[in-house]
Every structure is written in structure tokens, then in C-alpha cells.
């Protein structure tokens, strides 16, 4: 391991003080003179034709400055990859909660008063909510003009199944023929909300044809592109300014109200702020997808997998535009096969429109769904064969020389070591009494890449200023930048400050997400440091007459090794009375040659009288590279685990006849401190990684296998298999009564 001084040390976040003291400005905090408040009227129907809209009374309310319908918003549908989202519903609404009318007023109360006076006449239309029913021949087609949307191609025939894909490798039929046993199961997962603290919020102003935006976007360049297309202006006329982000977890990359606020601003000539109430978050936010997944696996009596088929039906809701790619099927397909050695696979996924709340990205999109299916299925296979579930995994997990079920080849595969480390820490082999069980589940994920930039400015007083296009949503990317630069220049991290840039400062930045932040931004920081050092050498050549090509940098000093001379970089800058600037620009797109394993073991106690599941302890083991900040690394593990526990035991965005019925945190339950068990974390010694510091990732894997580990532990405890999340006491109780 490299003898680092700063990298690998636990440090706090450089933006932490601003956040906890209230100095940090979130979107709702930015002061602009004469700002109006915007609010929307939402559809009370899941599918209906808009017959008429009467806004007469709303326009007459004192303090109301604009009331807009789709007729006032001349714009194409918008979104990320698939542009299928109307800014305001025009001829019909496709889900309960869709925005129909927008109002701008002096304050929120006046805006709501106006909203309450708007009269809309609807004609209800046949609706479809179930993902399987939606692909039936008789189902109403939600988007008959699908092929006309930007980012789409015409379908063979109108259908709600707007995207289907299959990955096949090996001879599947021969694999099943060679099996001693074939096991089939179906698993379902629910919609769940991200439950971030700050709701979606936007502030828009137009100044001399430039659209100034403040919003909670962790990928501001992508948000700029989507907004520019929606309002039909060149991208360079849209500027996304920095705001702190109060949590994201994949849910706020493209806030829904962005184009609405713009059109209200244009109509009033004044800035407009829109901040969701939480009822709106639950009603029309973009939650994690619900899925139906059918798995079929052939195995030998010794546990060797010979063939595997999986098919997922992904309920995308009414629109696909809130997802960066319009689909999540690739991740679902990959996760439904797990990190196992399977010679023949057929993995299929179908993305389906329904008259329900549109879904989007949530932490490791598609993977918790797929992992719940395959990891539950692996336990069921093991019990069918009379094997221990952990043993079945050790027999089939991919090792060096294997390829993944999707055909990827990775180096330094350490799934087996991670399984062994988790089992040892959890005392998996220790005998346990009836109604106390342990369940194991695992996953792997290769970090994705991206495009990044960092600018370093060295000051004569020994301080360093960093310029970055990154809007850190809370994962600690600024701390990562800080530690790399502190390491490279031999300074206290507290001497380093940040200046987040608005969009337009660089050509593009990928933003945060997909477990890319540390991978990309350690490289940008390292390259920026090297460029800055080269410029220091040129400065030394000019002011000290040292040969630039014979200089190096060590312990915070520019050194001329041949003459055994050195000068601290602040002294060099003070002597030259200047600053030195360097920049790192990298394109690290694509998956890496390494993947990251996570193994989790849940220990539960089940009350046979009530079905209540009490989570006693949780062990989570991770295969990692060099850890930059142990404090942030453990925070990612803990946070992911809490989200996974919620997914496994209690969270569900309930929809009845198209209407979301869990519209507050009184109804939508998330874990509290009282729900959390003893947590044991095991981190393997660094293996092979990427970049100058041997990096892997940690952001996505901690929440992926959690729900399956809990479900597996419940079966181990009481013999009940729950195949539909969440694993509630009611489901366990009913299943126990049927034994």
C-alpha cells in the first residue's frame, strides 16, 4: 500500500459546516428580488380526457400574476433520453397527480387559493395499472404516438411495451436438458420513494435572454440539456447555478418543474420559485420501479448451475422521460443472474407504460429489484437441493477467468473472498435456535465512468482554491478532491477551498451518479495536480533559472535534484508574486476492468404468533480498492444499508386504482434509528482498482442485496418464503398459518 499522508484518513466534508450552520444555500434559500411562487393543479384521475379548463376565477385573485395551461405553453414533450413528458397535460392526463395548470403569485397561499378556484372538466378513460395487464391485447395504449417523440423509434405496433431487450449466451435449451432439477419462481418488488430531506425545487429567472436556474440537480449539464430542449432555446442560453442539494439518491437529476417555472417567468417577467410539498413528491415524483420477475434455473444435484432464464417486466409508469436512458432494463437483466458462473443464460426485460406515477432512477437503479429475485431464488435452489445457501454461492460465484452472465470479463474477482469474510464476521456457522435465522445475499457492480474537470489555483499564502463543475449532492466528492490535492501538494486539507462553477464553465461534466464520483474525480484531481506541478516547474525556470526538465516535486517542494536544491511552492509563488493554475480534464467513460462485490448477512428473529420480523444484526462485507476517506466510505455503507432495510421490511408507495394512497410519512414508513440493528462492516484489503489511486466504488452496492438477505433470513428462521417485497409481519403471519 502506498504511504499516503492524507488519502486514507477520515476527514469531514468541506461543505459540512455551511450545511449544519445554515449558511449553505439550497434552492429554496436563494434570494432574488421580486420572486414569485409557483404552484400547480394536479390531476385527480389516472387516465382522462381534458374536456375544458376554466381559469377565470383564478386569474382574478389579487396577487396572481400568471395562470398557464398547456395552450399557453407552446413546447414539445421533454425529458432525458426519451422526450415523452408534456410540460403541462394538454388533451389528456395519464396518471393521478399529473400537472395540468400552473399559477404564479406573490406567495404560496395566494397561489394555492387560485389553484383551488380552477375548474377542470374531465372525461375518464379506461386505465391500466398492472404491468402484466398493460401488455395485453385489450389494454388501452397510453402513447399511441410513441415513435414521434424525440429519442424514440417507431414501434411495430402501438403498445405499452415500449422497450424490450434480450441478452443470450450459450445453449440454453441444452443447459436445461443437462440439469437434474429445474426451479422456477416469480418475484415482485414495489415502488419506493427516495425520501430525501429536501424536496424537488427550482428557481428560474430570465435576464437578457439568458435563463438563470438554481435547482437541486446533481447532473447540471444533463438538466441544462433537457430544459433547453423543452423551452426551445440554445443550451448556452441556459445557466444552471450551484445550489446545495438536500439528498438525491437518483431522484432529482431533472426536477419536474423546471420548464414550468421558466414559462411562468416568461409570462410574468419576474423570477419564479417552485418547491414541492411532500404530498407532491409521493404523488408525482419519480420513485423506484415496481417489477415482476420470472426466474427459471437448471442445476445439477451437486449445485452446479447449467442454465438460467430470467424475464423482468418493469413498470415505468406514465412516462419514461425522467430516466437518463429511458429504461433500466440492462441493470435488471444483469442483476437477475447475479455474479455467478452460468454457461447458458437468457435474460429478458420489458419496459411498460401504465397509468401510474412515472418512475425514474433510485440508488443502483434496477439492481435491488434483480438482486432480490436472484438472491431469493438461489436460497430456494439451495433448499431444494438440501444445500446450505452460502455453500451454493461459494460453488457458483465467478472467479478469475470466468465471465459474468452478461458476458463481461473482469480482473481480480474476489467474490469468494468476500463471501468468506462475511461468513466469518457474522459467525454464520454458529448454531441457531428455531425462529432465529441468518440469510446471505450478494451482488457485484462495476463502477461506471464519466467526464470530469478540476482546476487548481495555488496561492502565495499556501492556500489552494479549486474550481469544479461538480454539484456535490452529499456523497463527499468535494472531500475526495480535497484529499487528493492535499496529498499531492503536502498541505492541510483545511487550506483548500472550493468554487463550484455554473454550467458553461466547461463543455460538459457527467455529474454525480452510477458509482462514478470517486473513480472520475480522483483522476481529475490527480491530473490537475500534475498539470499544476508542470506549471510550477516553468515558474521555477523563469524566476530561479532552474532547468524545468530536471525538476520534480516532493514533500511540498519543487526540487532540483541534480543540485540538491529545493523551494517550498508557497515561497516560489511569493517570490514571483503570482499564482499558478493547473487543470485536469479526463474522459473516463465506460465500465472498468474491475467489479466490486458486496456480501450481506442478516440475522432476524421471527415472532411465530404475530409474524413480526426483528432484525438483530447485519453484517456487510465489501471488496474494495484504496479508500480515500474512511469516514465517507462507511457513511455510504451505512446509508445504503438503511435504505435496503426499508426496502426489505416496510417501504412501499401504494397505488390503488392508479391513486397513490401513501401521501405522507405518516403512511409511507421509512426506517428510524429504532429499526436499525447492530452493524458489522468488513472491508477487504485493497485489491486491483483503477486510476492513480487504485479505486473501486462503494455508492451503489450497500443497498442492493439487503432486502434479499432479510427475506432469506426469514425463511431460515421460520420456513416461510416471501417473494413479494416488503417482508411485512402480515405477510409472514399469513404464510405461517398456511404451513
NUTOR-253858 format. One line per 5 residues: their letters; for each residue x, z, y of C-alpha. Coordinates in steps of 0.001 Angstrom, whole numbers, plus 500000, padded with zeros to 6 digits. Each point is the difference from the previous one (the first is absolute). Layout:
N
a) X,Z,Y | ...
END
This chain:
739
xxxxx) 500000,500000,500000 | 501309,499115,503464 | 501176,503043,502041 | 497354,499697,502692 | 499751,502551,502806
xxxxx) 496531,499246,501384 | 498375,497766,497418 | 498522,502151,497278 | 499450,502979,502306 | 496501,501285,500818
xxxxx) 499167,499398,503658 | 496769,500165,501953 | 498347,496973,501499 | 501170,499031,503499 | 496368,499427,501016
xxxxx) 498867,503312,498520 | 500293,502142,503130 | 497943,497583,502078 | 497299,499988,497356 | 499678,503743,499503
xxxxx) 500210,500836,503713 | 497428,497422,501053 | 502442,497960,502080 | 499746,497040,497656 | 497365,497501,501034
xxxxx) 497627,498581,497437 | 497708,497102,500843 | 497252,502293,501243 | 502472,501711,502370 | 501351,497078,502022
xxxxx) 498748,500269,503596 | 498933,496786,501717 | 498043,500162,503260 | 496320,499002,499832 | 499926,499930,496196
xxxxx) 496575,499482,498437 | 498849,501191,496587 | 498771,497578,497387 | 497586,500687,497171 | 498176,497864,497448
xxxxx) 496583,499799,498410 | 500315,499828,496217 | 497717,498332,497493 | 497630,502281,498058 | 499698,497378,497251
xxxxx) 502388,498792,497321 | 498842,496378,500223 | 497585,498636,502554 | 499320,497108,502333 | 500120,500862,503676
xxxxx) 496678,498767,501391 | 500395,501188,503588 | 501968,502392,502197 | 498527,501524,503166 | 502603,501631,502249
xxxxx) 497884,500097,503177 | 499575,503766,500144 | 503640,500651,499139 | 501247,497816,502862 | 497939,502004,502500
xxxxx) 501567,503377,499159 | 502032,501252,502991 | 503693,499926,499176 | 499743,497135,497498 | 502287,497124,500924
xxxxx) 499628,497584,497074 | 497826,499443,496943 | 501268,497306,497632 | 498530,498317,496933 | 501474,497244,497866
xxxxx) 498482,497482,502439 | 502301,501384,502709 | 503092,499858,497805 | 501005,496396,499428 | 502594,500465,497300
xxxxx) 500895,498921,496510 | 499946,502547,497155 | 503166,502062,499946 | 502110,502052,497600 | 503431,500074,498403
xxxxx) 500655,497330,497334 | 496311,499172,499463 | 498101,499612,503270 | 496475,500863,498887 | 499023,502882,502309
xxxxx) 497617,499333,502903 | 500880,501953,503124 | 496318,500894,500332 | 497383,499028,497419 | 498196,496855,501043
xxxxx) 497406,498507,497676 | 500115,502780,497417 | 501578,503292,498996 | 501758,500345,496668 | 500480,503766,499687
xxxxx) 498549,503282,501185 | 502015,500953,503078 | 500950,496513,501180 | 500442,499771,503780 | 497176,498092,501710
xxxxx) 500067,500858,503728 | 502783,501390,502214 | 499593,502009,503200 | 502477,501017,502722 | 499069,502905,502255
xxxxx) 501483,502670,502228 | 500142,502508,497165 | 499134,500392,496331 | 496679,501714,500601 | 498736,497213,502233
xxxxx) 501182,497395,497515 | 498156,501766,497193 | 496875,500292,502153 | 500067,496239,500460 | 500591,499412,496295
xxxxx) 496922,502074,499196 | 497839,497736,502203 | 500983,496724,498308 | 497299,498496,497817 | 500978,497749,497098
xxxxx) 497512,498339,497692 | 501337,499380,496506 | 498658,498132,496996 | 501418,501578,496865 | 501672,497662,497525
xxxxx) 500777,500460,496305 | 503176,502009,499645 | 502522,500638,497261 | 502161,503114,499704 | 501363,500047,496474
xxxxx) 503190,498000,499468 | 498889,498620,496626 | 496517,499101,501187 | 501496,498279,503039 | 501618,497309,497840
xxxxx) 496777,499282,498119 | 498252,496658,500369 | 497014,501534,501808 | 501942,502109,502487 | 499599,499212,503718
xxxxx) 503152,498315,501300 | 501353,501873,502993 | 502320,497307,501334 | 498656,496538,499118 | 502367,498521,502632
xxxxx) 503057,501740,498569 | 502213,496897,499908 | 499537,499412,503744 | 501669,503253,501003 | 503596,499860,501178
xxxxx) 502309,501096,497203 | 497679,498823,497197 | 499489,496962,497795 | 496631,498670,498834 | 498727,501466,496753
xxxxx) 498705,497833,497178 | 496552,501441,500658 | 498573,502719,502250 | 500726,503369,498423 | 500825,503560,500888
xxxxx) 503085,499806,497782 | 502168,498631,502787 | 503350,500480,498242 | 500998,500020,496335 | 503458,500046,498482
xxxxx) 501575,500326,496564 | 503525,500861,498902 | 500739,499129,496386 | 503218,500354,498050 | 500612,499584,496275
xxxxx) 497545,499128,497236 | 497176,502478,500541 | 497900,498952,497016 | 502982,500214,497652 | 500797,503417,501435
xxxxx) 496529,501296,499226 | 500136,498461,496536 | 503215,501923,499317 | 498469,503321,501062 | 498870,502680,497560
xxxxx) 497489,501365,502506 | 498279,498629,503100 | 498688,502453,502603 | 497570,499015,502759 | 498802,502071,502950
xxxxx) 498453,499583,503445 | 500993,502116,503000 | 498459,500246,503456 | 501328,501358,503269 | 498127,500832,503223
xxxxx) 500433,499187,503663 | 501982,502655,501820 | 500803,500397,503685 | 503471,500609,501385 | 498868,503153,501858
xxxxx) 502593,499586,502745 | 499753,502517,502847 | 499802,497472,502851 | 497138,497534,499711 | 500365,496307,500754
xxxxx) 500388,499617,503754 | 500820,497275,502511 | 500622,499652,503728 | 500030,496517,501524 | 500664,498755,503513
xxxxx) 500493,496483,501363 | 502589,499607,502739 | 500664,496520,501416 | 498890,498347,496739 | 502224,502331,497961
xxxxx) 498104,502080,497470 | 501465,503510,499967 | 499107,501989,496883 | 500568,503560,498834 | 498872,500667,496452
xxxxx) 500877,501855,496799 | 501699,497031,498313 | 503018,500579,497752 | 500519,496226,499751 | 499569,499009,503663
xxxxx) 501190,496419,499620 | 497399,499342,497318 | 497319,501646,502152 | 501070,497792,502904 | 499673,496858,497894
xxxxx) 496537,500943,498758 | 498751,500899,503475 | 501450,496882,501639 | 498202,497813,497478 | 496728,501883,500485
xxxxx) 499993,499707,503783 | 501607,496543,499967 | 503003,500669,502228 | 503694,499355,499324 | 501755,502862,498239
xxxxx) 502461,500470,502848 | 497080,500912,502261 | 499198,503001,497816 | 502213,503092,500278 | 499561,502925,497624
xxxxx) 501469,503100,501662 | 501311,503037,498161 | 497678,502862,499135 | 500522,502862,497640 | 497990,499610,496809
xxxxx) 498090,502907,498517 | 500305,498951,496367 | 499324,496628,498454 | 500511,499761,496219 | 499258,496265,500235
xxxxx) 496681,500314,501797 | 500691,499175,503644 | 502256,496944,500052 | 497335,497908,501750 | 497429,502230,501729
xxxxx) 496529,498495,499881 | 499184,500466,503685 | 502976,498085,501420 | 498211,496736,500885 | 496815,501832,501021
xxxxx) 501928,502064,502538 | 501609,496829,501312 | 496673,498275,500610 | 498603,503121,501656 | 503067,500062,502242
xxxxx) 499532,496344,500920 | 496320,500599,500741 | 500599,503036,502233 | 503402,499316,501536 | 501030,503537,499069
xxxxx) 501964,501621,497151 | 497900,500979,496989 | 500736,502740,497493 | 498270,500236,496603 | 500528,502954,497640
xxxxx) 498149,500218,496692 | 497972,503035,499178 | 500640,501064,496418 | 496519,498921,498964 | 501129,496486,500945
xxxxx) 503169,500386,497951 | 498006,500768,496881 | 497328,497421,500772 | 502090,496970,500932 | 503653,500860,499512
xxxxx) 502016,498170,497377 | 500348,502377,497028 | 501802,499593,496680 | 498196,497546,497703 | 497789,501022,497155
xxxxx) 500793,498167,496775 | 498815,499327,496478 | 502874,499424,497559 | 499739,498883,496391 | 503041,500535,497774
xxxxx) 500696,498825,496448 | 503254,500809,498208 | 501432,499197,496595 | 502436,502480,498431 | 501862,500590,496780
xxxxx) 499494,503251,498130 | 503398,501188,501269 | 498840,499578,503607 | 501663,496661,500773 | 497851,497989,502399
xxxxx) 499534,496404,498845 | 497549,498618,502568 | 498065,501114,503047 | 497095,498519,501935 | 498613,501417,503222
xxxxx) 497362,498766,502412 | 499172,501599,503332 | 496980,499450,502210 | 500853,501102,503537 | 497123,500847,502336
xxxxx) 501281,498764,503341 | 496797,500779,501889 | 498474,497697,502594 | 503236,498612,501480 | 503589,499357,498891
xxxxx) 501566,499699,503445 | 501322,503549,500283 | 502554,499524,497214 | 503397,498480,500869 | 499689,497471,497158
xxxxx) 496213,499997,499634 | 500366,501264,496420 | 501633,502844,498057 | 499735,498388,496570 | 503699,499518,499354
xxxxx) 500676,503716,500246 | 496987,500796,497824 | 501098,497512,497342 | 503520,501379,499926 | 498869,503635,499905
xxxxx) 497491,499383,497176 | 502909,499219,497681 | 502278,502790,501170 | 503779,500168,499559 | 499838,499158,496307
xxxxx) 501685,497579,497608 | 497231,497600,499008 | 500893,496617,498473 | 496635,498362,500697 | 497746,500732,502960
xxxxx) 497038,498503,501799 | 499204,501691,503308 | 497061,498809,502084 | 498373,501147,503223 | 496976,498868,501961
xxxxx) 499326,500967,503624 | 496300,500189,500744 | 497878,500190,503145 | 497128,502527,499992 | 497652,501393,502663
xxxxx) 502069,503154,500379 | 502557,501370,502440 | 502987,497623,500259 | 503085,501305,498224 | 503619,499749,500983
xxxxx) 503393,501454,499247 | 500547,503585,499014 | 503291,501501,498857 | 501412,497800,497195 | 496961,497677,500148
xxxxx) 498693,499125,496552 | 502516,502089,498112 | 498198,503356,499674 | 497022,498075,498613 | 502082,498098,497474
xxxxx) 502108,503034,499104 | 496886,502076,499305 | 498866,497336,497549 | 503240,499354,498108 | 501186,503608,499959
xxxxx) 496626,501253,498752 | 499993,497162,497481 | 503492,500906,498750 | 498803,503515,499227 | 496989,498625,498140
xxxxx) 502285,497719,497975 | 502267,502924,499169 | 497139,502183,498814 | 498606,497128,497942 | 503378,499707,498269
xxxxx) 500520,503744,499670 | 503046,499887,502303 | 500924,502187,502917 | 499274,498111,503279 | 503466,500751,501354
xxxxx) 501593,498665,496814 | 497983,496764,500239 | 501335,499450,503494 | 503613,500675,499067 | 499674,497463,497186
xxxxx) 498642,497232,502234 | 501399,500544,503511 | 502205,497174,501237 | 503760,500545,499904 | 502939,497881,501133
xxxxx) 499666,496472,498635 | 496189,500090,499928 | 497694,498180,502381 | 496846,501460,501468 | 496609,498784,498750
xxxxx) 499835,497815,503117 | 503359,498466,499122 | 502230,501745,502557 | 503574,500914,499134 | 501504,503160,501484
xxxxx) 503349,501751,499672 | 500673,503634,499169 | 496595,500715,498440 | 499677,503762,499753 | 496433,500531,498865
xxxxx) 501093,501715,496785 | 502260,502422,501878 | 497164,500739,502426 | 497619,500724,497131 | 502521,502375,498462
xxxxx) 500686,501776,503297 | 496288,500533,500639 | 499344,501313,496499 | 502875,502472,500231 | 498929,501323,503417
xxxxx) 496348,500319,498921 | 500862,501650,496664 | 497840,497319,498468 | 500767,501042,496400 | 498999,503621,500539
xxxxx) 496908,500879,497898 | 496804,500402,501989 | 496695,501656,499134 | 496624,498293,499810 | 498543,498917,503347
xxxxx) 503456,499844,501564 | 501514,496534,499959 | 502834,497876,501288 | 499764,496334,500855 | 502760,497522,500716
xxxxx) 499816,496763,501997 | 502586,497702,501502 | 500499,496951,502188 | 502704,497898,501546 | 500208,498064,503234
xxxxx) 502639,497786,501555 | 500370,500456,503779 | 498884,496997,502015 | 502041,498576,502826 | 499490,498874,503541
xxxxx) 501489,499001,503334 | 501467,502638,502291 | 502059,500538,503141 | 501787,502922,501619 | 501974,500107,503238
xxxxx) 502664,502657,500610 | 501228,500972,503476 | 503014,502309,500171 | 500212,502051,503202 | 503198,501378,501614
xxxxx) 498611,503556,499739 | 499991,499733,496206 | 496270,499432,499642 | 498455,497030,498228 | 496755,498190,500789
xxxxx) 498212,497981,497351 | 497571,497197,500718 | 497575,499145,497199 | 496852,497941,499429 | 498886,502533,497361
xxxxx) 496916,502119,500680 | 500617,502924,497634 | 496652,501049,498513 | 501330,503291,498698 | 502296,499072,497114
xxxxx) 503185,500927,501861 | 501540,496581,500679 | 501382,501187,503337 | 501792,502803,498168 | 501436,497417,497599
xxxxx) 501334,497970,502928 | 501358,503154,501572 | 501870,501147,496905 | 501630,496637,499310 | 501211,499612,503584
xxxxx) 501154,503636,500131 | 501934,499442,496780 | 501610,496796,501198 | 501049,501344,503429 | 500763,503612,499154
xxxxx) 497497,501607,502358 | 497389,502714,499765 | 496613,498341,499279 | 498583,501932,502967 | 502152,497786,502262
xxxxx) 497976,496953,498995 | 496814,498997,501839 | 497440,497252,499402 | 498301,497316,502032 | 497249,498242,498003
xxxxx) 499550,496446,501237 | 496678,498238,500564 | 499360,496769,498138 | 501887,497057,501437 | 503323,501816,500113
xxxxx) 500949,498237,496736 | 498585,496979,498222 | 498457,502051,497197 | 500130,503347,498246 | 498320,500734,496669
xxxxx) 498952,503492,500995 | 499594,502891,497574 | 498406,499745,496568 | 500545,499010,496395 | 502870,502472,499492
xxxxx) 502146,497781,502223 | 500817,502320,502902 | 503165,501661,498713 | 501220,496943,498152 | 499742,497733,503061
xxxxx) 500882,502434,502745 | 503115,501482,498427 | 501318,496445,499928 | 499002,499269,503613 | 501627,503242,501131
xxxxx) 503167,499330,498025 | 500306,496447,501317 | 499337,501182,503553 | 502763,502577,499600 | 502467,497390,498763
xxxxx) 499158,497650,502875 | 500434,502843,502462 | 503392,500890,498504 | 501134,496393,500355 | 499047,500126,503662
xxxxx) 501909,503278,500359 | 503064,498242,498601 | 499634,497246,502598 | 499711,502644,502710 | 503148,501697,498734
xxxxx) 501766,496656,500029 | 499012,499451,503629 | 500685,503468,501424 | 502753,501311,497701 | 501578,496688,499051
xxxxx) 499669,500872,496314 | 499652,497089,497533 | 496310,499815,499086 | 500730,498565,496567 | 502171,503011,499083
xxxxx) 497529,502724,500925 | 497702,502103,497870 | 497573,502840,500559 | 500289,503434,498404 | 498772,503512,500818
xxxxx) 498402,498875,503251 | 503154,498312,501253 | 501284,496467,500519 | 503333,499898,498165 | 503021,497714,500208
xxxxx) 501405,500949,496635 | 503217,498027,500446 | 500975,502131,502997 | 498290,503199,498837 | 498011,500073,503214
xxxxx) 496356,500895,500388 | 497422,500653,502691 | 496583,501603,499713 | 497346,497444,500777 | 498452,502030,502900
xxxxx) 503454,500231,501610 | 500443,496245,499665 | 496619,499382,501646 | 500726,502511,502765 | 503344,498331,500676
xxxxx) 498350,496581,500174 | 497007,501388,501933 | 497566,498070,497828 | 497661,500152,497064 | 500323,498079,496759
xxxxx) 497046,498354,498299 | 499667,498690,496463 | 497091,498625,498031 | 499091,499743,496347 | 497562,497299,498932
xxxxx) 499219,499640,496317 | 497689,498039,497776 | 499610,502026,496812 | 496868,498315,498706 | 498983,499917,496370
xxxxx) 500098,502507,497175 | 503261,501620,499044 | 501998,499877,496781 | 499192,503671,499414 | 496764,501843,499396
xxxxx) 499076,503656,500464 | 498429,502052,497213 | 497754,503010,500425 | 498777,502243,497175 | 497434,502722,500599
xxxxx) 498769,502754,497708 | 496854,501917,500900 | 499104,503347,498473 | 496309,500916,500113 | 497617,502626,498745
xxxxx) 496422,498948,499217 | 497099,502460,500079 | 497909,499086,496908 | 496882,501585,501512 | 499997,498072,503301
xxxxx) 502403,497093,499535 | 502031,501187,502985 | 503561,498661,500024 | 502607,502381,501373 | 503307,498316,500782
xxxxx) 502700,502533,499098 | 503233,498140,500642 | 501312,496542,500681 | 503406,498607,499155 | 501118,496785,501637
xxxxx) 503291,498300,499128 | 501491,497118,501939 | 502730,497480,499367 | 501596,499453,503365 | 502988,498670,501837
xxxxx) 501844,501735,502835 | 497608,502301,501854 | 500467,499658,503753 | 497930,503030,501035 | 499038,502486,497258
xxxxx) 497416,501595,502286 | 498191,496718,500553 | 500465,498973,496366 | 498317,503155,498718 | 497287,499617,502621
xxxxx) 499173,496568,498631 | 499779,501419,496476 | 497809,502927,501035 | 497715,497878,502155 | 499571,497352,497337
xxxxx) 499267,502610,497384 | 497272,501579,502141 | 498360,496596,500453 | 500253,499374,496265 | 498401,503361,499220
xxxxx) 497111,499139,502288 | 499619,496625,498295 | 500077,501632,496592 | 497691,502961,500516 | 497628,499661,502930
xxxxx) 500191,497065,502413 | 497344,497307,499950 | 498448,498012,502827 | 496497,499854,498581 | 497827,496951,500601
xxxxx) 496307,499948,499116 | 498087,496736,500450 | 502837,498843,502213 | 499912,503046,502269 | 502957,502359,500182
xxxxx) 498606,503481,499412 | 503189,502032,500458 | 500177,499694,503775 | 501838,503222,500836 | 502673,502251,498566
xxxxx) 497184,502323,499080 | 498998,497431,497375 | 503275,498139,499450 | 502292,502576,498424 | 503782,499907,500227
xxxxx) 502473,502542,498596 | 500917,503060,502034 | 502878,502397,499467 | 497737,501999,497690 | 499744,497003,497648
xxxxx) 503740,499482,499620 | 501909,501255,496956 | 503575,501057,499516 | 502121,496906,500616 | 503239,499228,498204
xxxxx) 502048,497055,501220 | 502833,498422,498025 | 502177,497365,501622 | 502470,498151,497800 | 503548,499529,501202
xxxxx) 500299,496779,502010 | 500093,496863,497898 | 500393,496419,501065 | 498349,499177,503319 | 500096,497447,502795
xxxxx) 501696,499685,503369 | 503067,501786,501351 | 498689,503431,498965 | 498652,499231,496525 | 496323,500422,500945
xxxxx) 496857,500057,497908 | 496543,501011,501204 | 497643,502975,499831 | 496976,499237,502177 | 497584,498507,497492
xxxxx) 500738,501395,496540 | 499110,503708,500431 | 496254,499309,500192 | 499772,497248,497402 | 499911,501696,496536
xxxxx) 498532,503321,501188 | 496345,499425,499121 | 500873,498748,496517 | 502220,503028,499346 | 497057,502258,500882
xxxxx) 497531,498086,497808 | 502479,500059,497124 | 500513,503737,500405 | 496237,500565,499888 | 499736,498173,496692
xxxxx) 502948,501959,498661 | 498254,503221,501020 | 496492,499421,498700 | 499784,496655,498191 | 497957,498310,502735
xxxxx) 501029,496597,501319 | 498800,499144,503528 | 500401,496297,500694 | 498399,499898,503449 | 501605,501790,502937
xxxxx) 499782,502597,501360 | 500259,502489,497142 | 497299,502409,501193 | 498688,503142,498362 | 496615,498319,499534
xxxxx) 501498,497118,498034 | 502090,502317,497836 | 497020,502306,499380 | 497747,497129,498896 | 502728,498605,497760
xxxx) 500624,503407,498412 | 496307,500287,499173 | 500194,496705,498122 | 502910,501047,497750
END
